[in-house]
Amino acid sequence: MLTVRQSANSVAVVGVACSGATNHVPLGRLTPPLARRLGALIDFDGLLTGHPTGGDGAGNEAVLARARALASALAGGVTEVSYDTCGEGRWFRHVGDVEFLEAWLHHPDFHLIK
């Protein structure tokens, strides 16, 4: 699911009720024109991470390091936004611009967050 945010009070949610690249890629391609038209940012509803490589841990620090490395390697603008996790601490989600989404669409690990 992708959430297109024009302002704090104006949100368009673009989603599909199916998994996999067959569904994620068309949804990802549908979103940039909508975001451009609205002058909006895209909320990715979580952290975008590449697939773990050999030796990568699965803990929060390893996931966060992978997410930060991926985000810094792609074109466009992206920000980590923190949020409370039901009393278990804080975690992050990515919010990016159209250029960032388009770069992510071309990345070999492209996927949407469920």
Secondary structure, 3 states (H helix, E strand, C coil): CEEEEEECCEEEEECCCCCCHHHHHHHHHHHHHHHHHHCCEEECCCCCCCCCCCCCCCCHHHHHHHHHHHHHHCCCCEEEEEEECCCCCEEEEEEECHHHHHHHHCCCCCCCCC
